[in-house]
Amino acid sequence: QAALEAGLAFTNAILGAAHAMSHQVGGLLDLPHGVINGILLPHVIRFNAAADPEPYREIAVCLGVADPEAPGADAAHALADRID
């Protein structure tokens, strides 16, 4: 059941750069997919936030990593730093 639900979620989700790169890096280094995703995610957040920090600001605020009044770029970088 869990595998089915995960497959349905993947079908409806737009997976980002961290996920796409983790396939190649994980295969090259023989490391688990999830571990590579975790390593790449803060770097992808910083890269993407340069173009649109707002989604990351919202996540950072929800997680208590950034103040709601913080500028988007600052909040996005705080989120990436916390994940790092």
C-alpha positions in Angstrom: 0.0 0.0 0.0 2.8 2.4 0.9 4.6 1.8 -2.4 1.4 2.5 -4.3 0.8 5.7 -2.5 4.4 6.8 -3.0 4.0 6.1 -6.7 0.8 8.1 -6.9 2.5 11.0 -5.1 5.5 10.9 -7.5 3.2 10.9 -10.5 1.5 14.1 -9.3 4.6 15.9 -8.0 7.1 18.0 -9.8 10.4 16.8 -8.5 13.2 19.3 -8.4 16.9 19.6 -9.1 18.0 17.9 -5.9 16.0 14.8 -6.8 17.1 14.8 -10.4 20.8 15.1 -9.5 20.7 12.6 -6.7 20.0 9.7 -9.2 23.3 10.3 -11.0 25.4 11.2 -7.9 24.0 8.3 -5.9 24.8 5.9 -8.7 28.3 7.3 -9.2 29.1 7.2 -5.5 27.0 4.1 -4.6 25.2 6.1 -1.9 21.5 5.9 -0.9 19.2 8.2 -2.9 17.7 9.8 0.2 21.2 10.6 1.6 22.2 12.4 -1.6 18.9 14.3 -1.7 19.6 15.5 1.8 23.2 16.6 0.9 22.1 18.4 -2.3 18.9 20.1 -0.9 20.5 23.1 0.8 22.5 23.9 -2.2 19.5 23.7 -4.5 17.5 25.9 -2.1 20.2 28.6 -2.3 20.4 28.4 -6.0 16.6 28.5 -6.6 16.1 31.2 -4.0 18.2 33.6 -6.2 15.3 33.5 -8.7 12.3 33.1 -6.3 12.9 33.0 -2.5 9.2 33.3 -1.5 8.4 29.6 -1.4 11.4 29.0 0.8 10.6 31.9 3.0 7.1 30.4 3.6 8.7 27.1 4.6 11.3 28.7 6.8 8.6 30.7 8.6 6.4 27.6 9.1 9.4 25.7 10.5 10.3 28.6 12.8 13.7 29.1 11.1 12.9 32.6 10.1 10.9 35.6 11.3 7.7 36.3 9.2 9.1 39.8 8.5 12.5 38.5 7.2 13.3 39.3 3.6 12.8 36.3 1.4 16.4 35.7 0.5 17.5 35.8 4.1 14.8 33.4 5.2 15.6 31.0 2.3 19.3 31.0 3.3 18.4 30.4 6.9 16.3 27.4 5.8 19.2 26.1 3.8 21.6 26.7 6.7 19.4 24.8 9.0 19.2 21.8 6.6 23.0 21.9 6.2 
